[in-house]
Amino acid sequence: FLQAEYPGKLLEGYASIGEVMDPVKILVSIGRGRGCLKKGNEIDYEKAANLLLDEFRSGKIGRISLERPQ
């Protein structure tokens, strides 16, 4: 949803994702950029997803509305 409706907001907050369109690759990029790693340099997907959700909720990504008027 964020990528489709607010593509600039994701790039502002997470410059490391570039123009990636795949949601899993976006999490990988966020995880590497923010240090969400497990042993063996593997991505901690849960931690990266929680980080993204926390920053969305707190407004760090920007003002985003999930509702659309009719």
All heavy atoms as TSV, in Angstrom:
chain	resi	resn	atom	element	x	y	z
A	1	PHE	N	N	0.827	-1.196	0.000
A	1	PHE	CA	C	0.000	0.000	0.000
A	1	PHE	C	C	0.869	1.257	0.000
A	1	PHE	O	O	0.637	2.174	-0.763
A	1	PHE	CB	C	-0.939	-0.002	1.203
A	1	PHE	CG	C	-1.753	1.252	1.308
A	1	PHE	CD1	C	-2.888	1.419	0.538
A	1	PHE	CD2	C	-1.386	2.266	2.154
A	1	PHE	CE1	C	-3.637	2.590	0.614
A	1	PHE	CE2	C	-2.121	3.436	2.252
A	1	PHE	CZ	C	-3.256	3.591	1.467
A	2	LEU	N	N	1.858	1.292	0.897
A	2	LEU	CA	C	2.724	2.479	0.972
A	2	LEU	C	C	3.453	2.722	-0.338
A	2	LEU	O	O	3.588	3.852	-0.780
A	2	LEU	CB	C	3.745	2.332	2.095
A	2	LEU	CG	C	3.207	2.389	3.507
A	2	LEU	CD1	C	4.323	2.117	4.503
A	2	LEU	CD2	C	2.558	3.709	3.792
A	3	GLN	N	N	3.906	1.662	-0.937
A	3	GLN	CA	C	4.641	1.793	-2.182
A	3	GLN	C	C	3.741	2.287	-3.316
A	3	GLN	O	O	4.169	3.086	-4.137
A	3	GLN	CB	C	5.250	0.452	-2.545
A	3	GLN	CG	C	6.349	0.538	-3.533
A	3	GLN	CD	C	7.053	-0.784	-3.670
A	3	GLN	OE1	O	6.487	-1.816	-3.382
A	3	GLN	NE2	N	8.268	-0.743	-4.106
A	4	ALA	N	N	2.503	1.846	-3.321
A	4	ALA	CA	C	1.579	2.244	-4.383
A	4	ALA	C	C	1.043	3.656	-4.176
A	4	ALA	O	O	0.975	4.443	-5.112
A	4	ALA	CB	C	0.420	1.258	-4.457
A	5	GLU	N	N	0.659	3.984	-2.953
A	5	GLU	CA	C	0.006	5.260	-2.678
A	5	GLU	C	C	0.962	6.387	-2.261
A	5	GLU	O	O	0.680	7.553	-2.490
A	5	GLU	CB	C	-1.051	5.073	-1.586
A	5	GLU	CG	C	-2.149	4.103	-1.953
A	5	GLU	CD	C	-3.011	4.600	-3.100
A	5	GLU	OE1	O	-3.253	5.825	-3.203
A	5	GLU	OE2	O	-3.445	3.758	-3.902
A	6	TYR	N	N	2.063	6.032	-1.608
A	6	TYR	CA	C	3.012	7.028	-1.108
A	6	TYR	C	C	4.448	6.601	-1.421
A	6	TYR	O	O	5.259	6.416	-0.511
A	6	TYR	CB	C	2.866	7.173	0.411
A	6	TYR	CG	C	1.519	7.669	0.868
A	6	TYR	CD1	C	0.527	6.782	1.263
A	6	TYR	CD2	C	1.243	9.025	0.920
A	6	TYR	CE1	C	-0.710	7.228	1.688
A	6	TYR	CE2	C	0.013	9.484	1.351
A	6	TYR	CZ	C	-0.960	8.582	1.728
A	6	TYR	OH	O	-2.182	9.028	2.161
A	7	PRO	N	N	4.811	6.450	-2.677
A	7	PRO	CA	C	6.142	5.939	-3.000
A	7	PRO	C	C	7.270	6.847	-2.513
A	7	PRO	O	O	8.318	6.371	-2.098
A	7	PRO	CB	C	6.135	5.833	-4.523
A	7	PRO	CG	C	5.055	6.743	-4.975
A	7	PRO	CD	C	4.044	6.772	-3.860
A	8	GLY	N	N	7.066	8.131	-2.517
A	8	GLY	CA	C	8.089	9.062	-2.063
A	8	GLY	C	C	8.373	8.970	-0.578
A	8	GLY	O	O	9.500	9.187	-0.132
A	9	LYS	N	N	7.358	8.642	0.209
A	9	LYS	CA	C	7.526	8.542	1.659
A	9	LYS	C	C	8.467	7.403	2.022
A	9	LYS	O	O	9.296	7.538	2.910
A	9	LYS	CB	C	6.175	8.329	2.353
A	9	LYS	CG	C	5.227	9.475	2.212
A	9	LYS	CD	C	5.702	10.648	3.010
A	9	LYS	CE	C	4.667	11.764	2.939
A	9	LYS	NZ	N	5.134	12.973	3.583
A	10	LEU	N	N	8.340	6.278	1.346
A	10	LEU	CA	C	9.238	5.155	1.629
A	10	LEU	C	C	10.672	5.515	1.271
A	10	LEU	O	O	11.599	5.191	1.997
A	10	LEU	CB	C	8.815	3.905	0.859
A	10	LEU	CG	C	7.798	3.011	1.521
A	10	LEU	CD1	C	7.459	1.827	0.628
A	10	LEU	CD2	C	8.278	2.514	2.855
A	11	LEU	N	N	10.853	6.196	0.143
A	11	LEU	CA	C	12.201	6.568	-0.269
A	11	LEU	C	C	12.813	7.606	0.661
A	11	LEU	O	O	14.023	7.594	0.896
A	11	LEU	CB	C	12.199	7.088	-1.709
A	11	LEU	CG	C	11.940	6.044	-2.777
A	11	LEU	CD1	C	11.817	6.709	-4.147
A	11	LEU	CD2	C	13.028	5.002	-2.792
A	12	GLU	N	N	12.007	8.508	1.197
A	12	GLU	CA	C	12.514	9.511	2.134
A	12	GLU	C	C	13.025	8.851	3.409
A	12	GLU	O	O	14.102	9.175	3.889
A	12	GLU	CB	C	11.402	10.494	2.516
A	12	GLU	CG	C	11.043	11.480	1.454
A	12	GLU	CD	C	9.838	12.322	1.861
A	12	GLU	OE1	O	9.530	12.418	3.067
A	12	GLU	OE2	O	9.204	12.886	0.959
A	13	GLY	N	N	12.239	7.956	3.948
A	13	GLY	CA	C	12.596	7.331	5.207
A	13	GLY	C	C	13.604	6.213	5.087
A	13	GLY	O	O	14.347	5.932	6.016
A	14	TYR	N	N	13.624	5.573	3.939
A	14	TYR	CA	C	14.486	4.418	3.736
A	14	TYR	C	C	15.172	4.544	2.383
A	14	TYR	O	O	14.834	3.857	1.426
A	14	TYR	CB	C	13.671	3.123	3.800
A	14	TYR	CG	C	12.860	3.009	5.060
A	14	TYR	CD1	C	11.509	3.303	5.069
A	14	TYR	CD2	C	13.449	2.624	6.254
A	14	TYR	CE1	C	10.762	3.211	6.228
A	14	TYR	CE2	C	12.716	2.537	7.420
A	14	TYR	CZ	C	11.377	2.825	7.394
A	14	TYR	OH	O	10.648	2.741	8.550
A	15	ALA	N	N	16.143	5.416	2.303
A	15	ALA	CA	C	16.838	5.679	1.043
A	15	ALA	C	C	17.509	4.438	0.482
A	15	ALA	O	O	17.691	4.316	-0.727
A	15	ALA	CB	C	17.867	6.782	1.231
A	16	SER	N	N	17.830	3.492	1.340
A	16	SER	CA	C	18.550	2.299	0.886
A	16	SER	C	C	17.687	1.373	0.029
A	16	SER	O	O	18.223	0.508	-0.654
A	16	SER	CB	C	19.088	1.516	2.086
A	16	SER	OG	O	18.026	1.057	2.894
A	17	ILE	N	N	16.358	1.549	0.031
A	17	ILE	CA	C	15.525	0.631	-0.747
A	17	ILE	C	C	15.555	0.952	-2.223
A	17	ILE	O	O	15.259	0.094	-3.045
A	17	ILE	CB	C	14.060	0.576	-0.252
A	17	ILE	CG1	C	13.337	1.894	-0.472
A	17	ILE	CG2	C	13.982	0.112	1.157
A	17	ILE	CD1	C	11.860	1.815	-0.229
A	18	GLY	N	N	15.909	2.171	-2.602
A	18	GLY	CA	C	15.948	2.525	-4.012
A	18	GLY	C	C	14.584	2.373	-4.655
A	18	GLY	O	O	13.578	2.760	-4.093
A	19	GLU	N	N	14.555	1.781	-5.824
A	19	GLU	CA	C	13.302	1.595	-6.566
A	19	GLU	C	C	12.805	0.151	-6.484
A	19	GLU	O	O	12.139	-0.328	-7.379
A	19	GLU	CB	C	13.503	1.990	-8.029
A	19	GLU	CG	C	13.787	3.461	-8.221
A	19	GLU	CD	C	12.622	4.346	-7.803
A	19	GLU	OE1	O	11.464	3.961	-8.002
A	19	GLU	OE2	O	12.887	5.425	-7.265
A	20	VAL	N	N	13.142	-0.548	-5.417
A	20	VAL	CA	C	12.747	-1.947	-5.246
A	20	VAL	C	C	11.226	-2.043	-5.162
A	20	VAL	O	O	10.595	-1.264	-4.467
A	20	VAL	CB	C	13.389	-2.530	-3.966
A	20	VAL	CG1	C	12.931	-3.943	-3.730
A	20	VAL	CG2	C	14.892	-2.464	-4.056
A	21	MET	N	N	10.647	-3.002	-5.861
A	21	MET	CA	C	9.202	-3.157	-5.858
A	21	MET	C	C	8.730	-4.358	-5.043
A	21	MET	O	O	7.602	-4.409	-4.617
A	21	MET	CB	C	8.682	-3.305	-7.294
A	21	MET	CG	C	8.844	-2.057	-8.094
A	21	MET	SD	S	7.961	-0.709	-7.315
A	21	MET	CE	C	7.516	0.275	-8.680
A	22	ASP	N	N	9.580	-5.339	-4.837
A	22	ASP	CA	C	9.211	-6.554	-4.127
A	22	ASP	C	C	9.186	-6.287	-2.620
A	22	ASP	O	O	10.184	-5.821	-2.063
A	22	ASP	CB	C	10.210	-7.657	-4.461
A	22	ASP	CG	C	9.876	-8.970	-3.802
A	22	ASP	OD1	O	8.678	-9.265	-3.637
A	22	ASP	OD2	O	10.818	-9.701	-3.451
A	23	PRO	N	N	8.067	-6.559	-1.942
A	23	PRO	CA	C	7.973	-6.289	-0.502
A	23	PRO	C	C	9.043	-7.000	0.329
A	23	PRO	O	O	9.556	-6.442	1.293
A	23	PRO	CB	C	6.580	-6.785	-0.120
A	23	PRO	CG	C	5.807	-6.765	-1.381
A	23	PRO	CD	C	6.787	-7.040	-2.470
A	24	VAL	N	N	9.402	-8.214	-0.049
A	24	VAL	CA	C	10.433	-8.941	0.700
A	24	VAL	C	C	11.781	-8.246	0.535
A	24	VAL	O	O	12.530	-8.080	1.503
A	24	VAL	CB	C	10.509	-10.418	0.249
A	24	VAL	CG1	C	11.666	-11.131	0.919
A	24	VAL	CG2	C	9.202	-11.131	0.540
A	25	LYS	N	N	12.080	-7.797	-0.671
A	25	LYS	CA	C	13.342	-7.096	-0.908
A	25	LYS	C	C	13.373	-5.761	-0.167
A	25	LYS	O	O	14.423	-5.311	0.262
A	25	LYS	CB	C	13.573	-6.897	-2.397
A	25	LYS	CG	C	13.888	-8.191	-3.110
A	25	LYS	CD	C	14.136	-7.977	-4.568
A	25	LYS	CE	C	14.415	-9.308	-5.253
A	25	LYS	NZ	N	14.622	-9.155	-6.686
A	26	ILE	N	N	12.218	-5.135	-0.026
A	26	ILE	CA	C	12.147	-3.893	0.753
A	26	ILE	C	C	12.505	-4.181	2.208
A	26	ILE	O	O	13.292	-3.464	2.818
A	26	ILE	CB	C	10.751	-3.250	0.642
A	26	ILE	CG1	C	10.555	-2.691	-0.766
A	26	ILE	CG2	C	10.572	-2.152	1.683
A	26	ILE	CD1	C	9.164	-2.180	-1.039
A	27	LEU	N	N	11.950	-5.254	2.779
A	27	LEU	CA	C	12.279	-5.622	4.161
A	27	LEU	C	C	13.755	-5.976	4.300
A	27	LEU	O	O	14.381	-5.643	5.301
A	27	LEU	CB	C	11.414	-6.783	4.640
A	27	LEU	CG	C	10.062	-6.440	5.195
A	27	LEU	CD1	C	9.340	-7.695	5.675
A	27	LEU	CD2	C	10.147	-5.438	6.323
A	28	VAL	N	N	14.314	-6.661	3.321
A	28	VAL	CA	C	15.742	-7.011	3.348
A	28	VAL	C	C	16.580	-5.740	3.366
A	28	VAL	O	O	17.514	-5.599	4.160
A	28	VAL	CB	C	16.122	-7.907	2.147
A	28	VAL	CG1	C	17.631	-8.015	2.003
A	28	VAL	CG2	C	15.508	-9.279	2.297
A	29	SER	N	N	16.229	-4.793	2.520
A	29	SER	CA	C	16.973	-3.539	2.442
A	29	SER	C	C	16.861	-2.740	3.741
A	29	SER	O	O	17.851	-2.204	4.238
A	29	SER	CB	C	16.459	-2.715	1.268
A	29	SER	OG	O	17.174	-1.541	1.134
A	30	ILE	N	N	15.656	-2.667	4.291
A	30	ILE	CA	C	15.461	-1.973	5.567
A	30	ILE	C	C	16.226	-2.692	6.666
A	30	ILE	O	O	16.895	-2.064	7.493
A	30	ILE	CB	C	13.963	-1.871	5.913
A	30	ILE	CG1	C	13.272	-0.903	4.954
A	30	ILE	CG2	C	13.762	-1.418	7.354
A	30	ILE	CD1	C	11.761	-0.900	5.063
A	31	GLY	N	N	16.160	-4.007	6.686
A	31	GLY	CA	C	16.848	-4.791	7.701
A	31	GLY	C	C	18.354	-4.596	7.663
A	31	GLY	O	O	18.999	-4.412	8.694
A	32	ARG	N	N	18.930	-4.611	6.478
A	32	ARG	CA	C	20.384	-4.394	6.356
A	32	ARG	C	C	20.757	-2.961	6.740
A	32	ARG	O	O	21.737	-2.734	7.422
A	32	ARG	CB	C	20.843	-4.684	4.943
A	32	ARG	CG	C	20.851	-6.142	4.606
A	32	ARG	CD	C	21.755	-6.440	3.420
A	32	ARG	NE	N	21.506	-7.778	2.906
A	32	ARG	CZ	C	21.907	-8.892	3.484
A	32	ARG	NH1	N	22.566	-8.830	4.610
A	32	ARG	NH2	N	21.642	-10.062	2.941
A	33	GLY	N	N	19.950	-2.014	6.288
A	33	GLY	CA	C	20.255	-0.610	6.567
A	33	GLY	C	C	20.116	-0.235	8.029
A	33	GLY	O	O	20.824	0.639	8.523
A	34	ARG	N	N	19.224	-0.889	8.747
A	34	ARG	CA	C	18.975	-0.548	10.144
A	34	ARG	C	C	19.569	-1.555	11.130
A	34	ARG	O	O	19.348	-1.467	12.324
A	34	ARG	CB	C	17.472	-0.436	10.400
A	34	ARG	CG	C	16.805	0.673	9.627
A	34	ARG	CD	C	17.248	2.036	10.165
A	34	ARG	NE	N	16.643	3.120	9.457
A	34	ARG	CZ	C	15.536	3.734	9.839
A	34	ARG	NH1	N	14.912	3.374	10.916
A	34	ARG	NH2	N	15.052	4.732	9.117
A	35	GLY	N	N	20.319	-2.532	10.626
A	35	GLY	CA	C	20.988	-3.479	11.509
A	35	GLY	C	C	20.090	-4.538	12.110
A	35	GLY	O	O	20.363	-5.038	13.192
A	36	CYS	N	N	19.034	-4.898	11.429
A	36	CYS	CA	C	18.134	-5.953	11.897
A	36	CYS	C	C	18.669	-7.294	11.403
A	36	CYS	O	O	18.144	-7.891	10.464
A	36	CYS	CB	C	16.720	-5.728	11.376
A	36	CYS	SG	S	15.989	-4.168	11.859
A	37	LEU	N	N	19.731	-7.740	12.024
A	37	LEU	CA	C	20.410	-8.944	11.576
A	37	LEU	C	C	20.463	-9.983	12.678
A	37	LEU	O	O	20.555	-9.661	13.858
A	37	LEU	CB	C	21.830	-8.615	11.122
A	37	LEU	CG	C	21.967	-7.579	10.004
A	37	LEU	CD1	C	23.420	-7.222	9.794
A	37	LEU	CD2	C	21.346	-8.101	8.727
A	38	LYS	N	N	20.440	-11.247	12.252
A	38	LYS	CA	C	20.615	-12.370	13.159
A	38	LYS	C	C	22.052	-12.866	13.011
A	38	LYS	O	O	22.831	-12.326	12.223
A	38	LYS	CB	C	19.663	-13.514	12.787
A	38	LYS	CG	C	18.209	-13.219	12.954
A	38	LYS	CD	C	17.420	-14.447	12.543
A	38	LYS	CE	C	15.938	-14.232	12.650
A	38	LYS	NZ	N	15.186	-15.425	12.245
A	39	LYS	N	N	22.359	-13.935	13.723
A	39	LYS	CA	C	23.668	-14.558	13.568
A	39	LYS	C	C	23.853	-14.998	12.128
A	39	LYS	O	O	22.903	-15.391	11.461
A	39	LYS	CB	C	23.801	-15.774	14.485
A	39	LYS	CG	C	23.975	-15.415	15.928
A	39	LYS	CD	C	24.216	-16.662	16.743
A	39	LYS	CE	C	24.425	-16.289	18.197
A	39	LYS	NZ	N	24.661	-17.474	19.019
A	40	GLY	N	N	25.073	-14.931	11.662
A	40	GLY	CA	C	25.344	-15.333	10.284
A	40	GLY	C	C	24.970	-14.270	9.275
A	40	GLY	O	O	24.843	-14.556	8.096
A	41	ASN	N	N	24.761	-13.046	9.726
A	41	ASN	CA	C	24.429	-11.913	8.859
A	41	ASN	C	C	23.112	-12.121	8.101
A	41	ASN	O	O	22.932	-11.627	6.996
A	41	ASN	CB	C	25.571	-11.626	7.890
A	41	ASN	CG	C	25.601	-10.187	7.454
A	41	ASN	OD1	O	25.150	-9.302	8.168
A	41	ASN	ND2	N	26.136	-9.942	6.279
A	42	GLU	N	N	22.187	-12.879	8.692
A	42	GLU	CA	C	20.867	-13.100	8.098
A	42	GLU	C	C	19.920	-11.998	8.557
A	42	GLU	O	O	20.033	-11.489	9.654
A	42	GLU	CB	C	20.305	-14.449	8.521
A	42	GLU	CG	C	21.052	-15.631	7.974
A	42	GLU	CD	C	20.418	-16.943	8.393
A	42	GLU	OE1	O	19.176	-16.984	8.546
A	42	GLU	OE2	O	21.164	-17.898	8.594
A	43	ILE	N	N	18.980	-11.672	7.710
A	43	ILE	CA	C	18.002	-10.630	8.028
A	43	ILE	C	C	17.003	-11.154	9.053
A	43	ILE	O	O	16.480	-12.250	8.924
A	43	ILE	CB	C	17.233	-10.194	6.759
A	43	ILE	CG1	C	18.200	-9.642	5.720
A	43	ILE	CG2	C	16.168	-9.160	7.088
A	43	ILE	CD1	C	18.942	-8.406	6.145
A	44	ASP	N	N	16.722	-10.341	10.055
A	44	ASP	CA	C	15.673	-10.635	11.022
A	44	ASP	C	C	14.407	-9.947	10.501
A	44	ASP	O	O	14.173	-8.770	10.745
A	44	ASP	CB	C	16.061	-10.107	12.401
A	44	ASP	CG	C	15.096	-10.509	13.494
A	44	ASP	OD1	O	13.949	-10.902	13.167
A	44	ASP	OD2	O	15.475	-10.420	14.671
A	45	TYR	N	N	13.626	-10.710	9.734
A	45	TYR	CA	C	12.448	-10.143	9.077
A	45	TYR	C	C	11.429	-9.603	10.073
A	45	TYR	O	O	10.816	-8.570	9.840
A	45	TYR	CB	C	11.779	-11.193	8.180
A	45	TYR	CG	C	12.601	-11.526	6.962
A	45	TYR	CD1	C	13.399	-12.668	6.916
A	45	TYR	CD2	C	12.587	-10.697	5.850
A	45	TYR	CE1	C	14.156	-12.968	5.796
A	45	TYR	CE2	C	13.332	-10.984	4.727
A	45	TYR	CZ	C	14.118	-12.123	4.716
A	45	TYR	OH	O	14.864	-12.406	3.603
A	46	GLU	N	N	11.263	-10.296	11.172
A	46	GLU	CA	C	10.292	-9.848	12.171
A	46	GLU	C	C	10.706	-8.505	12.766
A	46	GLU	O	O	9.883	-7.597	12.902
A	46	GLU	CB	C	10.158	-10.894	13.277
A	46	GLU	CG	C	9.086	-10.536	14.281
A	46	GLU	CD	C	8.874	-11.632	15.323
A	46	GLU	OE1	O	9.488	-12.706	15.231
A	46	GLU	OE2	O	8.063	-11.389	16.219
A	47	LYS	N	N	11.964	-8.365	13.078
A	47	LYS	CA	C	12.454	-7.108	13.646
A	47	LYS	C	C	12.343	-5.968	12.627
A	47	LYS	O	O	11.941	-4.853	12.968
A	47	LYS	CB	C	13.901	-7.270	14.106
A	47	LYS	CG	C	14.443	-6.100	14.857
A	47	LYS	CD	C	15.823	-6.393	15.415
A	47	LYS	CE	C	16.366	-5.207	16.173
A	47	LYS	NZ	N	17.713	-5.479	16.705
A	48	ALA	N	N	12.680	-6.249	11.366
A	48	ALA	CA	C	12.588	-5.226	10.317
A	48	ALA	C	C	11.130	-4.814	10.096
A	48	ALA	O	O	10.835	-3.625	9.946
A	48	ALA	CB	C	13.204	-5.738	9.023
A	49	ALA	N	N	10.228	-5.783	10.096
A	49	ALA	CA	C	8.806	-5.477	9.906
A	49	ALA	C	C	8.261	-4.671	11.083
A	49	ALA	O	O	7.508	-3.712	10.887
A	49	ALA	CB	C	8.009	-6.763	9.731
A	50	ASN	N	N	8.650	-5.049	12.297
A	50	ASN	CA	C	8.217	-4.299	13.476
A	50	ASN	C	C	8.757	-2.880	13.467
A	50	ASN	O	O	8.055	-1.940	13.842
A	50	ASN	CB	C	8.622	-5.021	14.759
A	50	ASN	CG	C	7.757	-6.219	15.040
A	50	ASN	OD1	O	6.595	-6.262	14.671
A	50	ASN	ND2	N	8.326	-7.210	15.695
A	51	LEU	N	N	9.983	-2.710	13.005
A	51	LEU	CA	C	10.571	-1.378	12.903
A	51	LEU	C	C	9.773	-0.525	11.923
A	51	LEU	O	O	9.433	0.622	12.223
A	51	LEU	CB	C	12.030	-1.492	12.447
A	51	LEU	CG	C	12.751	-0.174	12.333
A	51	LEU	CD1	C	13.852	-0.117	13.374
A	51	LEU	CD2	C	13.343	-0.011	10.964
A	52	LEU	N	N	9.431	-1.099	10.783
A	52	LEU	CA	C	8.641	-0.378	9.780
A	52	LEU	C	C	7.271	-0.002	10.334
A	52	LEU	O	O	6.816	1.136	10.192
A	52	LEU	CB	C	8.497	-1.225	8.515
A	52	LEU	CG	C	7.679	-0.634	7.381
A	52	LEU	CD1	C	8.297	0.650	6.870
A	52	LEU	CD2	C	7.543	-1.640	6.254
A	53	LEU	N	N	6.612	-0.942	11.008
A	53	LEU	CA	C	5.294	-0.659	11.590
A	53	LEU	C	C	5.376	0.397	12.691
A	53	LEU	O	O	4.525	1.291	12.762
A	53	LEU	CB	C	4.669	-1.934	12.143
A	53	LEU	CG	C	4.154	-2.910	11.099
A	53	LEU	CD1	C	3.725	-4.213	11.759
A	53	LEU	CD2	C	3.015	-2.311	10.316
A	54	ASP	N	N	6.380	0.309	13.547
A	54	ASP	CA	C	6.538	1.300	14.619
A	54	ASP	C	C	6.761	2.695	14.050
A	54	ASP	O	O	6.192	3.674	14.537
A	54	ASP	CB	C	7.691	0.922	15.541
A	54	ASP	CG	C	7.366	-0.249	16.443
A	54	ASP	OD1	O	6.160	-0.561	16.606
A	54	ASP	OD2	O	8.316	-0.857	16.988
A	55	GLU	N	N	7.588	2.798	13.013
A	55	GLU	CA	C	7.845	4.104	12.411
A	55	GLU	C	C	6.620	4.619	11.655
A	55	GLU	O	O	6.392	5.822	11.585
A	55	GLU	CB	C	9.082	4.042	11.525
A	55	GLU	CG	C	10.334	3.865	12.375
A	55	GLU	CD	C	11.615	3.921	11.595
A	55	GLU	OE1	O	11.588	4.018	10.359
A	55	GLU	OE2	O	12.663	3.860	12.251
A	56	PHE	N	N	5.825	3.719	11.107
A	56	PHE	CA	C	4.568	4.116	10.471
A	56	PHE	C	C	3.612	4.670	11.517
A	56	PHE	O	O	3.035	5.748	11.348
A	56	PHE	CB	C	3.948	2.914	9.753
A	56	PHE	CG	C	2.554	3.168	9.269
A	56	PHE	CD1	C	2.327	3.961	8.168
A	56	PHE	CD2	C	1.470	2.619	9.934
A	56	PHE	CE1	C	1.029	4.200	7.724
A	56	PHE	CE2	C	0.184	2.849	9.499
A	56	PHE	CZ	C	-0.037	3.641	8.390
A	57	ARG	N	N	3.449	3.945	12.619
A	57	ARG	CA	C	2.524	4.362	13.685
A	57	ARG	C	C	2.929	5.685	14.322
A	57	ARG	O	O	2.079	6.509	14.655
A	57	ARG	CB	C	2.470	3.297	14.773
A	57	ARG	CG	C	1.715	2.074	14.394
A	57	ARG	CD	C	1.648	1.117	15.570
A	57	ARG	NE	N	1.316	-0.204	15.114
A	57	ARG	CZ	C	1.970	-1.307	15.437
A	57	ARG	NH1	N	2.998	-1.245	16.260
A	57	ARG	NH2	N	1.609	-2.462	14.969
A	58	SER	N	N	4.228	5.871	14.509
A	58	SER	CA	C	4.693	7.085	15.184
A	58	SER	C	C	4.744	8.294	14.249
A	58	SER	O	O	4.962	9.414	14.704
A	58	SER	CB	C	6.068	6.850	15.801
A	58	SER	OG	O	7.044	6.701	14.784
A	59	GLY	N	N	4.578	8.069	12.953
A	59	GLY	CA	C	4.581	9.178	12.007
A	59	GLY	C	C	5.954	9.537	11.488
A	59	GLY	O	O	6.114	10.537	10.801
A	60	LYS	N	N	6.965	8.736	11.789
A	60	LYS	CA	C	8.320	9.036	11.324
A	60	LYS	C	C	8.444	8.930	9.806
A	60	LYS	O	O	9.288	9.577	9.215
A	60	LYS	CB	C	9.337	8.110	11.987
A	60	LYS	CG	C	9.556	8.420	13.434
A	60	LYS	CD	C	10.612	7.517	14.025
A	60	LYS	CE	C	10.775	7.820	15.505
A	60	LYS	NZ	N	11.757	6.912	16.123
A	61	ILE	N	N	7.605	8.113	9.192
A	61	ILE	CA	C	7.638	7.973	7.727
A	61	ILE	C	C	6.961	9.181	7.087
A	61	ILE	O	O	7.308	9.587	5.994
A	61	ILE	CB	C	6.947	6.666	7.294
A	61	ILE	CG1	C	7.723	5.465	7.833
A	61	ILE	CG2	C	6.841	6.579	5.784
A	61	ILE	CD1	C	7.061	4.142	7.561
A	62	GLY	N	N	6.011	9.753	7.784
A	62	GLY	CA	C	5.294	10.910	7.268
A	62	GLY	C	C	3.812	10.760	7.549
A	62	GLY	O	O	3.360	9.770	8.108
A	63	ARG	N	N	3.068	11.752	7.150
A	63	ARG	CA	C	1.615	11.718	7.346
A	63	ARG	C	C	1.009	10.864	6.251
A	63	ARG	O	O	1.048	11.216	5.078
A	63	ARG	CB	C	1.070	13.120	7.308
A	63	ARG	CG	C	1.573	13.954	8.475
A	63	ARG	CD	C	0.882	15.259	8.502
A	63	ARG	NE	N	-0.549	14.988	8.661
A	63	ARG	CZ	C	-1.377	15.707	9.370
A	63	ARG	NH1	N	-0.913	16.751	10.003
A	63	ARG	NH2	N	-2.645	15.408	9.465
A	64	ILE	N	N	0.441	9.746	6.669
A	64	ILE	CA	C	-0.129	8.787	5.739
A	64	ILE	C	C	-1.516	8.405	6.227
A	64	ILE	O	O	-1.707	8.116	7.402
A	64	ILE	CB	C	0.753	7.524	5.647
A	64	ILE	CG1	C	2.115	7.906	5.067
A	64	ILE	CG2	C	0.090	6.459	4.807
A	64	ILE	CD1	C	3.131	6.805	5.119
A	65	SER	N	N	-2.467	8.385	5.292
A	65	SER	CA	C	-3.829	7.985	5.633
A	65	SER	C	C	-4.140	6.665	4.930
A	65	SER	O	O	-3.854	6.503	3.743
A	65	SER	CB	C	-4.826	9.047	5.184
A	65	SER	OG	O	-6.138	8.591	5.400
A	66	LEU	N	N	-4.698	5.746	5.675
A	66	LEU	CA	C	-5.090	4.472	5.083
A	66	LEU	C	C	-6.515	4.512	4.544
A	66	LEU	O	O	-6.939	3.595	3.874
A	66	LEU	CB	C	-4.961	3.349	6.122
A	66	LEU	CG	C	-3.566	3.106	6.660
A	66	LEU	CD1	C	-3.584	2.017	7.716
A	66	LEU	CD2	C	-2.603	2.764	5.539
A	67	GLU	N	N	-7.232	5.579	4.840
A	67	GLU	CA	C	-8.616	5.715	4.403
A	67	GLU	C	C	-8.683	6.576	3.151
A	67	GLU	O	O	-7.944	7.533	2.995
A	67	GLU	CB	C	-9.451	6.345	5.503
A	67	GLU	CG	C	-9.515	5.501	6.745
A	67	GLU	CD	C	-10.298	6.173	7.858
A	67	GLU	OE1	O	-10.729	7.321	7.684
A	67	GLU	OE2	O	-10.472	5.532	8.899
A	68	ARG	N	N	-9.583	6.214	2.286
A	68	ARG	CA	C	-9.820	6.979	1.066
A	68	ARG	C	C	-11.283	7.389	1.027
A	68	ARG	O	O	-12.166	6.540	1.164
A	68	ARG	CB	C	-9.502	6.142	-0.176
A	68	ARG	CG	C	-8.064	5.753	-0.297
A	68	ARG	CD	C	-7.292	6.967	-0.794
A	68	ARG	NE	N	-5.881	6.657	-0.845
A	68	ARG	CZ	C	-4.959	7.341	-0.202
A	68	ARG	NH1	N	-5.289	8.361	0.543
A	68	ARG	NH2	N	-3.695	7.021	-0.286
A	69	PRO	N	N	-11.575	8.674	0.811
A	69	PRO	CA	C	-12.980	9.095	0.725
A	69	PRO	C	C	-13.627	8.520	-0.524
A	69	PRO	O	O	-12.972	8.265	-1.529
A	69	PRO	CB	C	-12.901	10.620	0.638
A	69	PRO	CG	C	-11.492	10.944	0.388
A	69	PRO	CD	C	-10.652	9.758	0.682
A	70	GLN	N	N	-14.933	8.349	-0.447
A	70	GLN	CA	C	-15.682	7.785	-1.586
A	70	GLN	C	C	-15.713	8.753	-2.732
A	70	GLN	O	O	-15.821	9.893	-2.656
A	70	GLN	CB	C	-17.107	7.444	-1.151
A	70	GLN	CG	C	-17.146	6.313	-0.181
A	70	GLN	CD	C	-16.769	4.967	-0.814
A	70	GLN	OE1	O	-16.796	4.794	-2.021
A	70	GLN	NE2	N	-16.391	4.027	0.015
